[in-house]
């Protein structure tokens, strides 16, 4: 008897959720109306009704709507900043690395590309952005990247990164040369005979 009641309660919850979901999708967000006061002598709200309301709030309540709105802003910012292009570049790097390896089994690359097409790096990065940026941060970043200055900034990034790479390589070579010279000078000082006081030059 208990299992039948439990099954009936969950069916009721599912019907309530579907009904609320249909109402949201067909009419959009509506004004919240206060619940009518219980009539005198009315039966108290049972457990099934409370569970249905809690589940409905979880799926369609203000908190769920705020999370969905923030996710949409994250995806908008990632589209503006070229996150999908970055994902494709990472994929090209990985496939290039795999293709150079002689230990991969036959058919691996084809299957790897097939699996990669079904999964987006953007979907995996959305929770990271959600964790580290507030909605206000996202709004400010979107506003900047959609502005003329922001668009110029994004357009210049590939050239900036390329030139920065060249500058970094030159810097590394210069530091290496200085370090080698310093080592040579130290060795020369150690090999030079010590001069005692009063010794003729």
C-alpha positions in Angstrom: 0.0 0.0 0.0 2.9 2.3 0.8 4.6 1.7 -2.5 1.3 2.5 -4.4 0.9 5.7 -2.5 4.5 6.7 -3.2 4.1 6.0 -6.9 1.0 8.0 -7.0 2.6 10.9 -5.2 5.5 11.0 -7.7 3.1 10.8 -10.6 1.3 13.8 -9.1 4.6 15.7 -8.7 5.6 15.0 -12.3 2.2 16.2 -13.6 2.6 19.3 -11.5 6.1 20.0 -12.9 5.0 19.4 -16.5 2.0 21.7 -16.0 4.1 24.5 -14.6 6.7 24.0 -17.3 4.1 24.3 -20.1 2.8 27.4 -18.5 6.2 28.9 -18.4 7.1 28.0 -22.0 3.8 29.2 -23.4 3.2 32.4 -21.5 6.7 33.4 -20.4 7.5 34.8 -16.9 4.3 36.0 -15.2 3.7 38.2 -12.3 3.7 36.3 -9.0 0.3 36.3 -7.4 -0.1 35.7 -3.7 -1.5 32.4 -2.7 -5.1 32.6 -1.5 -5.5 32.3 2.2 -6.7 28.8 3.3 -10.4 28.6 3.8 -11.7 28.0 7.2 -11.9 24.3 7.8 -9.7 23.5 4.7 -7.3 20.5 5.0 -3.6 21.4 5.6 -1.2 21.2 2.6 -0.1 17.5 2.4 3.5 16.3 1.9 2.9 15.6 -1.8 1.9 19.2 -2.5 4.9 20.5 -0.6 7.3 18.3 -2.5 5.7 19.3 -5.8 6.1 23.0 -4.9 9.8 22.5 -3.9 10.6 20.7 -7.1 8.8 23.3 -9.2 10.8 26.1 -7.4 14.0 24.2 -8.0 13.3 23.9 -11.7 11.5 27.2 -12.5 11.9 29.4 -9.4 13.8 32.7 -9.2 17.1 31.0 -8.4 16.9 28.7 -11.4 16.0 31.6 -13.7 19.0 33.6 -12.4 21.3 30.7 -13.0 20.0 30.3 -16.6 20.4 34.0 -17.2 24.0 34.0 -16.0 24.8 31.0 -18.1 23.5 32.8 -21.2 25.7 35.8 -20.4 28.7 33.5 -20.0 28.1 32.0 -23.4 27.6 35.4 -24.9 31.0 36.6 -23.5 32.7 33.4 -24.6 31.3 33.9 -28.1 32.6 37.5 -28.2 36.1 36.5 -27.0 36.4 33.6 -29.4 36.4 30.7 -26.9 35.2 28.3 -29.6 38.1 29.3 -31.8 40.5 28.7 -28.9 38.9 25.3 -28.4 39.5 24.5 -32.1 43.1 25.6 -31.9 43.6 23.3 -28.8 42.0 20.5 -30.8 44.4 21.1 -33.7 47.3 21.1 -31.3 46.2 17.8 -29.8 45.5 16.1 -33.1 48.9 17.3 -34.4 50.6 15.8 -31.3 48.8 12.5 -31.7 49.5 12.3 -35.4 53.3 12.5 -34.7 53.0 9.6 -32.2 53.8 6.1 -33.6 52.1 4.4 -30.7 48.5 5.3 -31.4 46.3 2.4 -32.6 44.8 2.4 -36.2 41.6 4.3 -36.5 42.2 6.3 -33.3 42.4 9.7 -35.0 39.1 9.3 -36.9 37.4 8.2 -33.7 39.0 11.0 -31.7 37.7 13.6 -34.1 34.2 12.0 -34.1 34.0 12.1 -30.3 35.4 15.7 -30.3 32.6 16.9 -32.6 30.0 15.7 -30.0 31.6 17.6 -27.1 32.2 21.3 -27.0 35.0 22.9 -24.9 32.6 25.8 -24.3 30.2 23.5 -22.4 33.0 22.5 -20.2 34.2 26.0 -19.6 30.8 27.5 -18.7 31.0 26.3 -15.1 34.5 27.7 -14.7 33.3 31.2 -15.8 30.2 30.8 -13.6 32.4 30.1 -10.6 34.9 33.0 -11.0 32.7 35.8 -12.4 29.7 37.5 -10.9 26.8 38.6 -13.2 28.0 42.2 -12.8 31.4 41.2 -14.0 29.9 39.5 -17.0 27.8 42.5 -17.8 30.8 44.8 -17.7 33.0 42.5 -19.8 30.2 42.1 -22.4 29.7 45.8 -22.6 33.4 46.4 -23.2 33.9 43.7 -25.8 30.8 44.9 -27.7 32.1 48.5 -27.7 34.3 49.8 -30.6 37.4 49.8 -28.3 36.6 46.2 -27.2 36.2 45.0 -30.8 39.5 46.7 -31.7 41.1 45.0 -28.7 39.9 41.6 -29.8 40.9 42.1 -33.4 44.5 43.0 -32.4 44.9 40.0 -30.1 46.3 37.6 -32.7 49.0 40.1 -33.8 49.8 41.1 -30.2 50.2 37.4 -29.2 52.4 36.7 -32.2 54.7 39.7 -31.5 54.7 38.9 -27.8 55.9 35.4 -28.6 58.8 36.8 -30.6 59.7 39.3 -27.9 59.6 36.5 -25.3 62.0 34.4 -27.4 64.4 37.3 -27.8 64.2 38.0 -24.1 65.0 34.4 -23.3 68.0 34.3 -25.6 69.4 37.5 -24.1 69.0 36.2 -20.6 70.7 33.0 -21.5 73.7 34.9 -23.0 74.0 37.1 -19.9 73.9 34.0 -17.7 76.6 32.2 -19.7 78.9 35.3 -19.6 78.4 35.6 -15.8 79.4 32.0 -15.4 82.5 32.4 -17.5 83.6 35.5 -15.6 83.1 33.6 -12.3 85.2 30.7 -13.5 87.9 33.1 -14.6 88.0 34.8 -11.2 88.3 31.5 -9.4 91.2 30.4 -11.7 93.1 33.7 -11.3 95.9 33.2 -8.7 95.4 35.0 -5.5 97.6 38.1 -4.9 99.2 38.3 -1.5 99.9 41.6 0.2 103.2 43.0 -0.7 103.6 40.8 -3.8 105.1 42.5 -6.8 102.8 43.1 -9.8 
